[in-house]
Amino acid sequence: MDVVSVDSLSKLYQKYENDLRAVRDSQRAFLEQRGKSMKAQLDDLEAEITYLLLRDHRPERVVEIGTFYGWSTMWILSALRDNGTGHLYSFDIVDKVVRNVPAELSADRWTFTMGDVREHLGKIPDDTDYLFIDADHGARFARWYTENLFPAVPAGIPTSVHDVYHGRRPKPLSEGSVVIKWLAEHHVPYFTPSLAKAPEVMEQLTEVKRDLGLAEPVRNSTDNPMIFFHLSR
């Protein structure tokens, strides 16, 4: 299976340039319209990488743990819409997302469950083929999902975890420290566009975007602390 890299992402940026441009414009307009009522979590690179990987992988069942105001939800649903296939299963303890996701995006491709995902593990599709996590960033929750959620979904699926690298290393006793340790123990490589961890990666991808005329920010934040990997056992 292919590991995410600057080279592979550069090709995806070129392949899906026009569709990505349209989604970026739509997301930017939505954010400007909603103002402070929409708190966008994903920075541009990690949001775009999520969109591009979903377009390329063409999953039928995506699981999103943590929606908050729905920024990531909209990026994911945009990819499924543009693919013409796939369903998103989202979980969160708050339902702010329901008020933000446009009807044309949710359509028949979205199922939202309000509540602690630890109490709804049975609602995770057995054949999930993309996993997105951006929820409780504590070590306890990370231990729960590495021990319970990861074994419940198929091995090898693309997976991403947010807020891991706000610095060169994950914070002690954080979700990030638990996940990075798990990846090391299972010999799973990962990719990050984090400004703090991999500034050269961020610069290379920024150059790719500049060459394609995609340099204008959707939102003004450049931390990009997410990691991307293929789940292993």
C-alpha positions as CSV (number, residue, x, y, z in Angstrom):
1,M,0.0,0.0,0.0
2,D,1.2,3.5,-0.8
3,V,2.5,5.7,2.0
4,V,1.4,9.3,1.8
5,S,4.2,11.5,0.6
6,V,4.9,14.9,-0.9
7,D,5.3,13.3,-4.3
8,S,2.0,11.4,-4.1
9,L,0.1,14.4,-2.8
10,S,1.6,16.7,-5.6
11,K,0.1,14.3,-8.1
12,L,-3.2,14.4,-6.4
13,Y,-3.2,18.2,-6.2
14,Q,-2.7,18.2,-10.0
15,K,-5.3,15.5,-10.7
16,Y,-8.1,17.1,-8.7
17,E,-7.0,20.7,-9.1
18,N,-10.3,22.0,-10.5
19,D,-12.5,20.2,-8.0
20,L,-10.4,21.2,-5.1
21,R,-10.4,24.8,-6.2
22,A,-14.2,24.8,-6.2
23,V,-14.4,23.2,-2.7
24,R,-11.8,25.7,-1.4
25,D,-13.9,28.6,-2.8
26,S,-17.1,27.2,-1.3
27,Q,-15.5,26.6,2.1
28,R,-14.0,30.0,2.2
29,A,-17.3,31.7,1.3
30,F,-19.1,29.6,3.9
31,L,-16.6,30.6,6.6
32,E,-16.9,34.3,5.7
33,Q,-20.7,34.0,5.8
34,R,-20.9,32.3,9.2
35,G,-18.2,34.2,10.9
36,K,-17.7,33.3,14.6
37,S,-20.6,30.9,14.5
38,M,-18.3,28.5,12.6
39,K,-15.1,27.4,14.4
40,A,-13.0,25.8,11.8
41,Q,-10.6,23.2,13.2
42,L,-8.6,21.9,10.2
43,D,-6.0,24.1,8.7
44,D,-5.8,24.3,4.9
45,L,-3.2,21.7,4.1
46,E,-4.6,19.0,6.4
47,A,-8.2,19.7,5.1
48,E,-7.0,19.6,1.5
49,I,-5.0,16.4,2.0
50,T,-8.1,14.8,3.6
51,Y,-10.2,15.8,0.6
52,L,-7.6,14.5,-1.9
53,L,-7.1,11.2,-0.1
54,L,-10.8,10.6,0.0
55,R,-11.1,11.4,-3.7
56,D,-8.3,9.0,-4.6
57,H,-9.3,6.2,-2.2
58,R,-13.0,6.5,-3.0
59,P,-14.2,4.9,0.3
60,E,-17.8,3.7,0.7
61,R,-17.9,4.1,4.5
62,V,-16.1,6.9,6.2
63,V,-16.1,7.2,10.0
64,E,-15.5,10.6,11.6
65,I,-14.9,10.7,15.4
66,G,-15.4,14.4,16.5
67,T,-17.3,16.9,14.4
68,F,-17.6,20.0,16.7
69,Y,-18.9,22.7,14.4
70,G,-18.7,20.6,11.2
71,W,-15.7,22.1,9.3
72,S,-14.0,18.7,8.8
73,T,-17.5,17.1,8.1
74,M,-18.0,19.5,5.2
75,W,-14.6,18.7,3.7
76,I,-15.3,15.0,3.9
77,L,-18.8,15.3,2.5
78,S,-17.6,17.4,-0.3
79,A,-15.2,14.7,-1.3
80,L,-17.9,12.0,-1.2
81,R,-20.2,14.2,-3.2
82,D,-17.5,14.8,-5.8
83,N,-16.8,11.0,-5.9
84,G,-20.5,10.3,-6.5
85,T,-20.3,7.5,-3.9
86,G,-19.7,6.9,-0.1
87,H,-21.4,7.5,3.2
88,L,-20.1,9.4,6.3
89,Y,-20.8,8.2,9.8
90,S,-20.1,11.0,12.3
91,F,-20.0,10.9,16.1
92,D,-19.8,13.7,18.7
93,I,-21.0,14.5,22.1
94,V,-22.4,17.9,20.8
95,D,-24.7,18.5,17.8
96,K,-23.4,21.9,16.6
97,V,-22.5,20.2,13.3
98,V,-26.2,19.6,12.5
99,R,-26.9,23.4,12.3
100,N,-23.9,24.0,10.0
101,V,-23.7,21.3,7.4
102,P,-25.6,22.4,4.3
103,A,-28.5,20.1,3.2
104,E,-26.9,19.7,-0.3
105,L,-23.9,18.2,1.3
106,S,-25.5,15.9,3.8
107,A,-28.2,14.7,1.4
108,D,-28.4,10.9,1.7
109,R,-24.7,10.5,2.4
110,W,-24.5,11.4,6.1
111,T,-25.4,9.7,9.4
112,F,-24.8,11.7,12.6
113,T,-24.8,10.0,16.1
114,M,-24.8,12.3,19.1
115,G,-23.1,10.8,22.1
116,D,-19.8,9.3,23.3
117,V,-18.5,7.0,20.6
118,R,-17.3,4.7,23.4
119,E,-20.9,3.9,24.0
120,H,-21.7,3.5,20.3
121,L,-18.9,1.2,19.1
122,G,-21.5,-1.1,17.6
123,K,-22.5,1.6,15.2
124,I,-19.1,1.7,13.6
125,P,-19.4,-0.2,10.3
126,D,-17.4,-3.4,10.2
127,D,-16.3,-2.5,6.7
128,T,-15.2,1.1,7.4
129,D,-12.7,2.0,4.8
130,Y,-11.5,5.5,6.0
131,L,-11.1,6.6,9.6
132,F,-10.9,10.3,10.7
133,I,-10.3,11.2,14.4
134,D,-10.5,14.7,15.9
135,A,-12.1,14.4,19.3
136,D,-10.9,14.2,22.9
137,H,-7.2,14.9,22.8
138,G,-6.4,13.2,26.1
139,A,-4.3,10.0,26.6
140,R,-7.2,8.1,28.1
141,F,-9.3,8.5,25.0
142,A,-6.4,7.6,22.7
143,R,-5.8,4.4,24.7
144,W,-9.4,3.6,24.3
145,Y,-9.5,3.9,20.5
146,T,-6.1,2.2,19.9
147,E,-7.3,-0.7,22.0
148,N,-11.0,-0.9,20.9
149,L,-11.7,1.1,17.8
150,F,-8.6,0.2,15.8
151,P,-9.2,-3.6,16.1
152,A,-12.9,-3.1,15.2
153,V,-12.2,-1.7,11.7
154,P,-10.3,-3.4,8.8
155,A,-6.5,-3.4,8.8
156,G,-4.9,-1.2,6.1
157,I,-7.5,1.5,5.9
158,P,-6.4,5.2,5.6
159,T,-6.5,6.9,9.0
160,S,-5.9,10.4,10.2
161,V,-5.6,11.9,13.7
162,H,-5.7,15.6,14.4
163,D,-3.8,17.8,16.9
164,V,-0.8,15.5,17.2
165,Y,2.1,17.8,16.2
166,H,1.6,21.4,17.5
167,G,5.3,21.1,18.5
168,R,8.3,19.0,17.4
169,R,7.0,16.3,19.8
170,P,3.5,15.5,21.0
171,K,2.7,16.9,24.4
172,P,3.3,14.4,27.3
173,L,0.3,12.5,28.5
174,S,-1.6,13.6,25.3
175,E,-3.5,11.7,22.6
176,G,-0.6,12.4,20.3
177,S,2.0,10.8,22.6
178,V,-0.2,7.6,22.8
179,V,-0.8,7.4,19.1
180,I,2.8,8.0,18.1
181,K,3.9,5.3,20.6
182,W,1.3,2.9,19.1
183,L,2.5,3.6,15.6
184,A,6.1,3.0,16.6
185,E,5.2,-0.3,18.3
186,H,3.4,-1.5,15.2
187,H,6.0,-0.2,12.8
188,V,3.5,2.0,11.0
189,P,5.0,4.9,9.1
190,Y,3.0,8.2,9.1
191,F,3.0,11.5,7.2
192,T,2.4,15.0,8.6
193,P,2.4,18.5,7.1
194,S,2.9,20.0,10.6
195,L,4.7,23.3,10.5
196,A,6.4,22.5,13.8
197,K,7.3,18.9,13.0
198,A,7.9,19.0,9.2
199,P,8.4,22.6,8.0
200,E,10.1,21.3,4.8
201,V,7.0,19.3,3.9
202,M,4.7,22.3,4.5
203,E,7.0,24.4,2.3
204,Q,7.1,21.9,-0.5
205,L,3.3,21.5,-0.6
206,T,2.8,25.2,-0.4
207,E,5.0,25.5,-3.5
208,V,2.9,22.9,-5.3
209,K,-0.3,24.9,-4.4
210,R,1.4,28.2,-5.5
211,D,2.2,26.7,-8.9
212,L,-1.4,25.7,-9.3
213,G,-2.8,29.0,-8.3
214,L,-4.1,27.7,-5.0
215,A,-2.1,29.9,-2.7
216,E,-5.0,32.1,-1.3
217,P,-5.8,30.8,2.2
218,V,-9.2,29.4,3.0
219,R,-8.5,30.2,6.7
220,N,-5.5,31.9,8.3
221,S,-3.9,29.2,10.3
222,T,-0.9,27.1,9.3
223,D,-0.2,24.7,12.2
224,N,-1.5,21.6,10.3
225,P,-0.8,19.2,13.2
226,M,-2.6,16.2,11.7
227,I,-0.9,12.8,11.0
228,F,-1.9,10.4,8.2
229,F,-1.2,6.7,8.1
230,H,-2.6,3.3,7.0
231,L,-3.9,1.3,10.0
232,S,-2.1,-1.9,10.9
233,R,-2.4,-4.5,13.6
